Amino acid sequence: MSASNSTAASPQHSTGSSEISLEMPGPQPKYYIPSFGKGEVEDVERYQPGGFHPVVIGDVINERLEITHKLGQGGLAIVWLCRDRRENRWCALKIMASGQSSEDGGDLKILKLFNDKGISREKAAAHHVMLPEEHFWIDGPNGRHLALLSPLLGPTLSYWLKEGDSLTFDAMHKFCVQMAESLKFLHGLGVCHGDFRPANILLKVRNIDDMSEDDICNLFQGPHAFEVGLHSGEENTIHAPAYVVKPAWWGGALDKDLVLDEIAIVDFGESFPEGQPPSFAGIPKAYAAPEIIYNHSNSLESDIWSLGASIMEVYGGSSFTEQVLPATKILENYFGPLPVEYREDFERQHREYLTRRREHEDMSERNLLKQGLSEYVGKKPKTDPSAWVLTEAQRTDPSHPVSYSSMSELEETNHDKVLKRGYSHPMSLPISYMNYSFLKETEPRYNSDGTWSLTCEEVLLLTDLALKIFRYNPEERLKPAQILKHPWLKEAGADEDTDPDTDEDTDESVDEDDDFSMGLGVVQRVMDLLWPPSWRYVHHYLV
């Protein structure tokens, strides 16, 4: 194990409080780690009652699970690579923060639902859904933690898209088909995943149970540790580990072809039975359906929007934004004006954002004055939250955008983009935009100039799929079975019936009069039905 040290970096600031001042800047960090370890590991401030369970390499959990490496971390849990001494195999152990551990949490609720319906883990796995094999509880200095034991899986789909050096178009297609299959299965059971996105989709790996601990450490590099200290100078407390560990590197497994072209849907912490949505949806806004962003009810159809966002991220490498105004501009650019019922909440959220930004500006100004740098004060005009008020037309006219001050502004913005980009067919998608390192050079779509191409017909097919998934009205979105029948995914070889346990689909079939020849005129007619010509640049999303 290697330990790393470096000089301290500037502390991170939070602007979540409504009252920000120099005198009361908020709680000071309790722990410190080397500066370049920040961003590589979990938030060490979460090692407190209600937070993470302190774990170090070599710990043995439940008298059988020896901690060997870390697989990943998030805001609610840490996942560890373990050697199961009893079963003589490698496995994954997810330990929830104690504040997120409860008997009626999403993970246990969905496990019970599967058990009640007689759905075995093997059947779920056949539909690309990975359920924990067992769960138990850990009592520690920070509380009582739920622990979920699962077979070892590979990197997230997000990791594969950003770090994989052998991306192929066929694999992208295959993953998108499997994502739709998994949602068809879950929704058929009346289960809403609630947090469907590439970060919660893992790739399966070949059996590596015969690998020794040394082999595993060489394969995953490390474990690399960063020492945890107290700002007070005191000795460390029982609430935090002596060091935190950088997650495993999956590049070696990808290079050695140990990662399979098959996904597994995981993390059911936000899941719920159909018709029983929680009061708060934890999915990031970049993948959240408009009804979630604008504080309406979560549903199975909300998963469909998240599936669409995930499909577009696989092919385009970019997701929607987290901020309300930019997200709304994107929605209105692609899918037309925001529905009237969402507009009041949009205005409220954006004014709250402007208020927080003004508070941050005031705090920065006070910092400058305190440091005697008054000459830098007042250089830029401050944000005025009260200036953001929707016009009557923006608030009540269904054809008027809320993210632009006028129709002409929107039309001019889009027109400029189209002129600058100079679209032509076949369209090339810049790899830098997609955030891909590079496609495999033997991939037929690979170009030495850093682009890969879609044909005109493919662009139209993908556009058509996007138009039918990204609907403001949840009831108008395609169902998973319909998505699987769409020609864009059918080109990947999706079977006519993708459910191995049924002989026929339900009423989720595609309308018989749908024209999938997808000539340009067809796409334009579909767009004309959805919004006026000035909103028509859906292919911004594709390029």
C-alpha positions, 0 to 999 in steps of 0.5 A: 500500500502506498501513502501520498502526501502533498501541500494543503489546498484551499478549502472548499466553500459551501453556499448552501446556507441562506446566511453567509458572513465572514464572522460565521462562515459555517463549520470548519473542516474537522479532518484533513488529507493531502490536497491531491487526494481530495476529489479522489476519495470520499468526503472525510467530513462524513466520518461522524455519527450518522455518516460512514463506517470507518474501514481500513484495508485488512479489516474482516467484516462479519468474521468472513469478509476481508477488505482488500481494496475500495471499488467506489464511493458516493455521498451515501455509501462506500463499496469495498472489494472483499475476499469471502473466506467462506466461499473463497471468492471475490465480492463487493460489500456496500456499507451505507452511511448510518443516517441512510440505513433503515429497515424501510429504505429503498434497497430492502423494500425492493428486495422484499418486493422481489421476494414477495413476487417470487423473483429469484436473483438469477431471473433478475440477473437475466434481465440485467438487474443485480440484487444483493445476495444478502444483507446484514447490519454493522454496529460502529462508532458512527451508528448502525450501518446497512451492509449489502453483499453482492457478486463482484461487478466491473466499472460503471458505464460512466467509467467505460465511456470516459476511460475505456480505450476500446470503445465500439459502436456495437457495444454502445448499441448493446448497452442501450438495448440492455438498459431498455430491457432492464427497465421493461423488466422492472416496470413490469414488476411495478418497480420504479428505479428512481435513479437510473443513470450510467453511474448506477449501471455496472459492467459485468466481469469474467470470473477472477476468483482464482486470482490471489490478493497480489494479482488483484492489487496489481490488476487494480493498482494499489490500494493507494492510501491518503492519511487522515489527520485532525486540524486540531492536531489531536490524535485521530478519533474512533469516528474516522479511519487512519487513512482513506483509499483511492478507488480501484483503477479498472484500466487493467481489467479493460486492457486484459479483456476481463470486462464483458459487454453486459450491464447490471443495474444496481443501487436501488436506494431511490427505488419505490413500488409503482404509485408510492413515490417518496416525497424527495427524489434523489436523482441528479437533475441532469437525469431527472425528468421535468416533473421531478425538476419542477416538483411534480410527482415521480413515476415509472415514466420518470425512469423513461426520461432518465433512460433517454438521457442515459442513451443520449449520453452513451452516444453523445458523451454529454448529459443535461446540466444540473442548474435550473436555468441552463437545464430549462434552456436546453429543454426549451431548445430541444423540446419546445416551451415549458408547460405552464404548470411547471413555470411557477416552480421554475421561477422560484428555483431560479430566484433561489439560485440568484439569491445564493449567488448574490450572497456569495458575491457579498461574502467575496466583497467582504473578504476583499475589504477585510484584506484591504483590497477595496480597489477590486470591489465593485468591478462587476455589477452584482446579481439582483434576484428581484430582477428575475420575474417572468412576464405575463406571456412567459408565465401563461402563454404555452407557446412562449419560452421562459428561458428567453426574453423573447421569441426572436432571441431564441430564434436568433440564438439557434440560427447562429448556432446552425450557421456556425456549425455548418451541418452536413451528412454524414454528421461527424461527432467530435470526440472532444465533445463526447468526452471519449478518450478515443474509439478503438482504431479498428472500429469502422466509424473511427476517423484519424481526425478525432471524429466518428460518424453517423449516416443521415439515416442514423441521425434521423432514427436517433432523433426520432427516438429522442422525440418520442422519449423526451416528452413533457407529458409523462404519459406520452413517452414511449414504454420500454417495450416500444423503445426496444421495438424502435428501429434505432435499437432494432439495428443492434439486433434486439429480439422482437420479444426481449423478455425471455419469460413471456411469449407476447408483449402487453399493449406497449406495442408501437403504433401500427401507423408509425413510419420508420422509413424516417425520411427527412420529411417525416422527421420534419412533420413529427417536429411540426406537430411538437413545436414551431419551426423555430424550436426545431434544432433537435440535432444540436443534441446530436452534434 
